[in-house]
Structure formats: structure tokens, C-alpha cells
Amino acid sequence: MVELDENTRRNFTSKHYRLVGRHSAVEICSWTKKSITDEGVCYKEKFYGVHSHRCAQVAPMVAWCEQNCMHCWRPMEMFRPPTNINGEVDEPDVIINGMIEQRKKLLLGFGGNAKSNREKYGESLEPDHWAISLSGEATLYPRLPELIRRITALKNTKTVFLVTNGQEPEMLQRLADENALPTQLYVSLIAPNEMLYKRLALPFYKDGWERLMRTLMIWRTFETRKVIRITQIKGMNDNEESARQFAGIISHAQPDFVEIKAYMFLGYSRKRLMKENMPSMKDVEGFAGRILQHLSGYSTVDKDRASLIVLLRNDTTKFPTRIL
């Protein structure tokens, strides 16, 4: 049976996660809160049109991951390796219903907040966007295809985003084969070469780099929106050689979009990196420009200063930038 121990449950709960069943969780993103009080929206709403106030930020395997990334703001010190996933897991319907219920409880305080936009608050209780990206690695959940299909079938669902580290290419192939691809599939890319990958991602699998490259090879056939997200860590993965190598990977993988986002000096990452490793908007724009110098067929289409991110778009993609 796959289950969090009591100590780990207490730690996650103290950090404002709402645990669902034996191994899943939901949390309210700061941008969801800001959107409800009309104080701004997430860059994903600005870029793609998804609704920040109706976003369910969830994790089916909240404390399991194959990497221990230096830049991760999540409590990876509490994470378990993939070998720890043995036995029965929760049913997809149990996870989904629990996430909706716990998310409503987390939002109840906004009902009495004088700053709340009443219309947005009412809408927020029924999510129409699901971000499977909260914590842990979702592709380790063995019933992920069924989970995504059931989320997609909910009457309110308009968009589903899945973020993965690319360590489980077989699961991603299952999503394609079982008609369970999300609206938008993200692969996180923290390093442009194997040496730096091992240093920054601290992978569990000895063949972690090969797994990541295999993911970026097979996903070219997937009929869904594909995004490479590069996290720029100042002074560690953003020199000229890194820009050239990142461009090479992008050219090979042919994503529809590329997000180049600054590492944020937040959460548990502050135990591993320094504030000086957090790039400025000028740094991000400069790095994006250097990548584009080595990359043909992509153009800058948007940026967001609040989140320190630049968006590139494949000039030949059939997908418009905005979804909604």
C-alpha cells in the first residue's frame, strides 16, 4: 500500500497543503488568491488564457520524485524515491473528488473577504483548469491515464496542464496510447548537458539523462501542445555554452513553446542556493536572446515581469498561443 507516514503528513499540512487520500494533495496557488481579489493573474492566464481563479493545483504523488533538484522550492527533503511506490494506490475518482472537496475548504475564507470579487469567488469553487504540477512527480502515479481522462471529462474542465521531469517516458507514451494526453504537456529542462544535469537535478536513476532525452524524442509524435520549461539559475546554467546547448535540445525536440523562467529564491531552495542565483528580468531576456541566436524557427511572443519569464513560440506550430 502506498501511503504517507504521519510525520510527513504533518509536515505537508503545516505548509498549507491539503492532503487527499493516502498520497495526493491540493494547494491554493498565490495567483489564484490574487485573481479572486483582482490583484493580478498568473503568467499562464496572460500567455494561454487559462483562468487563475479557477485553477486546481494538484499532485497525485505529492512526496515521490526521481530527482532532488537544487532549485526546487518544494520540500524535497521529505520526498521518497520511485522504488518506494509498491502496492495499492488510491482510485482516480477518490483523488479527484477529494481534491475538489479540499480545495473548496481552502477557498472558503475568500467568501467573507471584502476584497473578493464575488463573481470570481463563486466561479473559483468549481475549477475549470487543472495544473498537475504541485509537488512530486505525477507520472509515477500508475493510473495517471485514467486520472487525466476523468479530469478531462468533468463538466467544468476546459484545460489540463501536466508538468513532468521526463523521467518516465513509458508513462508518457501510455498517455498518448490511451487517449489521455493533457491539453498542454510540459517537460522541465534544468540543464543542457548530462554533467550539469547530474549536478543540478541529482537524479535517482543512473540513466536519468537518457530517460529525459528519450522523452523529448518520443513526444514529437504526441498530438497535444508541448512546452519545454527552462529554469534559469544565474551563474549555473546560463552561460554562452549552455545557451548553445539548450538551443540544440530545443531544435531536436521541436516543442510548440519554450518558457524560459527565472529560478525563484523561495521555499526549501533557499537551503541549497543563494539569492544571487535568482536572475532579474533583464537576465532572463538576455538569456532568451542568446538561446535564439543559436536557434532558428522560434520567436519571442510574450513575457511577464512579475514571474520573470519569457515565452518563445515555434514559428511552425499549428497551435495558437492562447487556448481560451
C-alpha positions as CSV (number, residue, x, y, z in Angstrom):
1,M,0.0,0.0,0.0
2,V,1.3,3.4,-1.0
3,E,0.8,5.9,1.9
4,L,2.4,8.9,3.5
5,D,3.6,8.4,7.1
6,E,2.1,10.6,9.8
7,N,5.2,12.7,10.2
8,T,5.3,13.6,6.5
9,R,1.6,14.3,6.6
10,R,2.0,16.8,9.4
11,N,4.9,18.5,7.6
12,F,2.9,18.9,4.4
13,T,-0.2,20.1,6.3
14,S,1.9,22.7,8.2
15,K,2.9,24.1,4.8
16,H,-0.8,24.6,3.8
17,Y,-1.2,21.6,1.6
18,R,-4.5,19.7,1.9
19,L,-3.8,16.0,1.7
20,V,-6.2,13.8,-0.2
21,G,-6.4,10.1,0.5
22,R,-3.1,8.3,1.1
23,H,-0.7,10.0,-1.3
24,S,-2.2,13.1,-3.1
25,A,-2.6,16.8,-2.3
26,V,-4.0,20.1,-3.4
27,E,-2.9,23.6,-2.6
28,I,-4.2,27.1,-3.4
29,C,-1.6,29.0,-5.6
30,S,-0.9,32.6,-4.6
31,W,-2.0,33.7,-8.1
32,T,-5.4,32.0,-7.5
33,K,-5.8,34.1,-4.4
34,K,-4.6,37.3,-6.2
35,S,-7.0,36.7,-9.0
36,I,-10.0,36.3,-6.7
37,T,-9.2,39.7,-5.1
38,D,-8.4,41.3,-8.5
39,E,-4.7,41.8,-7.7
40,G,-3.3,40.1,-10.8
41,V,-3.2,36.8,-12.6
42,C,-0.7,34.1,-13.3
43,Y,1.5,34.3,-16.4
44,K,-0.3,31.2,-17.7
45,E,-3.5,33.2,-17.9
46,K,-1.7,36.0,-19.6
47,F,0.0,33.7,-22.1
48,Y,-2.5,31.0,-22.7
49,G,-5.8,32.3,-21.3
50,V,-6.4,29.7,-18.6
51,H,-8.3,31.0,-15.5
52,S,-6.1,31.6,-12.5
53,H,-9.1,31.9,-10.1
54,R,-10.4,28.5,-11.3
55,C,-7.1,26.7,-11.2
56,A,-6.7,23.4,-9.2
57,Q,-3.1,22.9,-8.4
58,V,-2.8,19.3,-7.6
59,A,-0.4,16.3,-7.1
60,P,-1.4,12.6,-7.3
61,M,2.0,11.6,-5.8
62,V,2.9,14.5,-3.6
63,A,6.0,13.1,-1.9
64,W,7.6,10.9,-4.6
65,C,10.1,12.0,-7.2
66,E,13.0,10.7,-9.2
67,Q,15.0,13.9,-8.8
68,N,16.2,16.2,-6.0
69,C,16.6,19.4,-7.9
70,M,18.7,22.1,-6.3
71,H,16.2,24.8,-7.4
72,C,13.1,23.1,-6.2
73,W,11.1,25.2,-3.7
74,R,9.1,22.1,-2.7
75,P,10.1,20.1,0.4
76,M,12.2,17.5,-1.5
77,E,13.8,16.6,1.8
78,M,10.6,14.8,2.5
79,F,10.4,13.1,-0.9
80,R,10.6,9.3,-1.5
81,P,12.3,7.6,-4.4
82,P,10.2,5.8,-7.0
83,T,11.2,2.4,-5.6
84,N,9.0,3.3,-2.6
85,I,5.9,3.0,-4.7
86,N,4.8,-0.5,-4.1
87,G,1.3,-1.9,-3.7
88,E,-2.2,-0.4,-4.0
89,V,-2.8,3.2,-4.8
90,D,-5.9,5.4,-4.5
91,E,-8.6,5.2,-7.2
92,P,-8.7,8.2,-9.6
93,D,-12.2,9.1,-8.5
94,V,-11.2,9.2,-4.9
95,I,-8.4,11.5,-5.7
96,I,-10.4,13.9,-7.9
97,N,-13.4,14.1,-5.5
98,G,-11.1,14.6,-2.6
99,M,-9.2,17.4,-4.4
100,I,-12.3,19.3,-5.3
101,E,-13.7,19.0,-1.7
102,Q,-10.4,20.0,0.0
103,R,-9.9,22.9,-2.5
104,K,-13.3,24.3,-1.6
105,K,-12.4,24.2,2.0
106,L,-9.2,26.1,1.3
107,L,-11.1,28.8,-0.5
108,L,-13.9,29.3,2.0
109,G,-12.2,32.3,3.7
110,F,-12.5,34.3,0.5
111,G,-16.3,34.1,0.8
112,G,-16.1,36.5,3.7
113,N,-13.2,38.7,2.4
114,A,-14.4,42.2,1.5
115,K,-11.7,42.4,-1.2
116,S,-13.0,39.3,-3.0
117,N,-14.6,39.7,-6.5
118,R,-17.9,37.9,-5.7
119,E,-18.3,36.6,-9.2
120,K,-14.8,35.2,-9.3
121,Y,-15.2,33.7,-5.9
122,G,-18.3,31.8,-6.9
123,E,-16.6,30.5,-10.0
124,S,-13.4,29.6,-8.2
125,L,-15.2,26.9,-6.2
126,E,-15.6,24.9,-9.5
127,P,-12.2,24.5,-11.1
128,D,-12.0,24.6,-14.9
129,H,-8.2,24.4,-15.1
130,W,-6.2,21.6,-13.6
131,A,-2.4,22.1,-13.1
132,I,-1.0,18.7,-12.3
133,S,2.3,20.2,-11.0
134,L,2.0,20.9,-7.3
135,S,4.6,18.6,-5.8
136,G,6.3,15.3,-6.5
137,E,6.3,13.6,-10.0
138,A,2.8,12.9,-11.3
139,T,4.0,10.3,-13.9
140,L,4.8,8.0,-11.0
141,Y,1.1,7.5,-10.3
142,P,0.4,4.2,-12.1
143,R,-3.2,5.2,-13.0
144,L,-2.3,8.6,-14.4
145,P,-4.0,8.0,-17.8
146,E,-7.3,7.2,-16.2
147,L,-6.9,10.2,-13.8
148,I,-6.4,12.6,-16.7
149,R,-9.3,11.2,-18.7
150,R,-11.6,11.5,-15.8
151,I,-10.5,15.1,-15.0
152,T,-11.0,16.0,-18.7
153,A,-14.5,14.5,-18.6
154,L,-15.6,16.7,-15.7
155,K,-18.3,19.1,-16.9
156,N,-16.3,22.2,-15.8
157,T,-12.9,21.2,-17.1
158,K,-11.6,23.3,-20.0
159,T,-7.8,22.8,-19.7
160,V,-5.4,20.3,-18.1
161,F,-1.7,21.0,-17.8
162,L,0.8,18.3,-16.8
163,V,4.4,19.1,-15.8
164,T,6.9,16.3,-15.8
165,N,10.6,15.9,-15.3
166,G,10.7,13.5,-18.2
167,Q,12.0,10.5,-16.2
168,E,9.1,8.2,-17.1
169,P,8.9,8.2,-20.9
170,E,6.9,4.9,-20.9
171,M,4.2,6.6,-18.9
172,L,4.1,9.5,-21.3
173,Q,3.8,7.0,-24.1
174,R,0.9,5.4,-22.3
175,L,-0.9,8.8,-22.1
176,A,-0.6,9.0,-25.9
177,D,-1.7,5.4,-26.5
178,E,-4.6,5.6,-24.0
179,N,-6.1,8.8,-25.3
180,A,-5.1,10.6,-22.1
181,L,-2.8,13.4,-23.2
182,P,-3.3,16.7,-21.3
183,T,-4.2,20.0,-23.0
184,Q,-0.6,21.1,-22.5
185,L,2.4,18.9,-21.7
186,Y,5.4,20.4,-20.0
187,V,8.9,18.9,-19.7
188,S,11.1,20.6,-17.2
189,L,14.7,21.2,-18.5
190,I,17.1,22.3,-15.9
191,A,20.4,21.6,-17.7
192,P,21.7,21.5,-21.3
193,N,24.0,18.5,-20.8
194,E,24.4,15.4,-18.8
195,M,27.2,16.6,-16.5
196,L,25.2,19.7,-15.4
197,Y,22.0,17.7,-15.2
198,K,23.5,15.3,-12.6
199,R,24.8,18.3,-10.6
200,L,21.6,20.3,-10.6
201,A,18.9,17.6,-10.7
202,L,20.6,15.0,-8.5
203,P,18.6,12.2,-10.3
204,F,17.7,8.9,-8.7
205,Y,18.1,6.9,-11.9
206,K,21.6,6.4,-13.2
207,D,20.3,6.8,-16.7
208,G,18.3,9.9,-15.9
209,W,19.7,12.0,-18.8
210,E,19.0,9.2,-21.3
211,R,15.4,9.0,-19.9
212,L,14.9,12.7,-20.4
213,M,16.3,12.6,-23.9
214,R,14.1,9.6,-24.8
215,T,11.0,11.6,-23.6
216,L,12.0,14.5,-25.8
217,M,12.4,12.1,-28.7
218,I,9.0,10.3,-28.4
219,W,6.9,13.3,-27.6
220,R,7.3,14.7,-31.1
221,T,4.6,12.4,-32.2
222,F,2.1,13.5,-29.5
223,E,-1.0,15.3,-30.7
224,T,-1.0,17.9,-28.0
225,R,0.6,21.2,-27.1
226,K,4.2,20.7,-25.9
227,V,6.2,23.1,-23.8
228,I,9.9,22.9,-22.7
229,R,10.3,24.9,-19.5
230,I,13.9,26.0,-18.8
231,T,14.6,27.3,-15.3
232,Q,17.5,29.7,-15.5
233,I,19.8,29.7,-12.5
234,K,22.1,32.6,-12.6
235,G,25.8,31.6,-12.8
236,M,25.0,27.9,-13.1
237,N,23.2,27.1,-16.3
238,D,23.1,30.3,-18.3
239,N,26.5,30.9,-19.9
240,E,27.0,31.1,-23.6
241,E,27.8,27.4,-24.0
242,S,24.6,26.5,-22.1
243,A,22.6,28.8,-24.4
244,R,24.0,27.0,-27.4
245,Q,23.3,23.5,-25.9
246,F,19.8,24.4,-24.8
247,A,19.1,25.6,-28.4
248,G,20.3,22.3,-29.7
249,I,17.9,20.3,-27.5
250,I,15.0,22.6,-28.4
251,S,15.8,22.2,-32.1
252,H,15.8,18.4,-31.7
253,A,12.6,18.2,-29.5
254,Q,10.6,20.8,-31.5
255,P,8.2,21.9,-28.7
256,D,5.4,24.2,-29.6
257,F,6.5,26.7,-26.9
258,V,9.5,27.3,-24.7
259,E,9.2,29.0,-21.4
260,I,12.5,30.5,-20.0
261,K,11.8,31.3,-16.4
262,A,14.0,32.6,-13.6
263,Y,14.8,30.5,-10.6
264,M,13.0,32.0,-7.6
265,F,14.7,32.2,-4.3
266,L,11.8,30.7,-2.4
267,G,10.9,27.8,-0.1
268,Y,13.3,25.0,0.5
269,S,15.6,26.1,-2.3
270,R,17.0,28.7,0.0
271,K,18.8,25.9,1.8
272,R,20.6,25.0,-1.4
273,L,21.1,28.1,-3.5
274,M,21.8,31.8,-2.9
275,K,19.7,34.8,-3.6
276,E,22.4,35.8,-6.1
277,N,21.3,32.7,-8.2
278,M,18.0,34.4,-8.9
279,P,18.1,36.2,-12.3
280,S,16.5,39.5,-13.0
281,M,14.1,40.1,-15.8
282,K,16.9,41.6,-17.8
283,D,18.9,38.5,-17.2
284,V,16.1,36.3,-18.4
285,E,15.5,38.4,-21.5
286,G,19.3,38.3,-22.2
287,F,19.5,34.5,-21.9
288,A,16.4,34.0,-24.1
289,G,18.1,36.2,-26.7
290,R,21.3,34.2,-26.5
291,I,19.4,31.0,-27.0
292,L,17.6,32.5,-30.0
293,Q,20.9,33.4,-31.5
294,H,21.6,29.6,-31.8
295,L,18.0,28.6,-32.6
296,S,16.1,29.1,-35.9
297,G,12.4,28.8,-36.2
298,Y,11.4,30.3,-32.8
299,S,10.4,33.8,-31.9
300,T,9.7,35.7,-28.6
301,V,5.9,36.2,-28.3
302,D,5.4,37.3,-24.7
303,K,6.9,37.9,-21.3
304,D,5.8,38.5,-17.8
305,R,7.8,40.6,-15.3
306,A,6.0,39.5,-12.2
307,S,7.0,35.9,-12.8
308,L,10.3,36.7,-14.6
309,I,9.5,34.6,-17.7
310,V,9.9,34.9,-21.4
311,L,7.8,32.8,-23.9
312,L,9.1,31.6,-27.2
313,R,6.9,30.1,-29.9
314,N,7.7,27.7,-32.7
315,D,7.0,29.5,-35.9
316,T,5.6,26.4,-37.5
317,T,3.3,25.2,-34.7
318,K,-0.3,24.7,-35.5
319,F,-1.3,25.8,-32.0
320,P,-2.2,29.4,-31.2
321,T,-0.6,30.8,-28.1
322,R,-3.9,31.3,-26.3
323,I,-6.1,28.4,-25.6
324,L,-9.2,30.2,-24.2
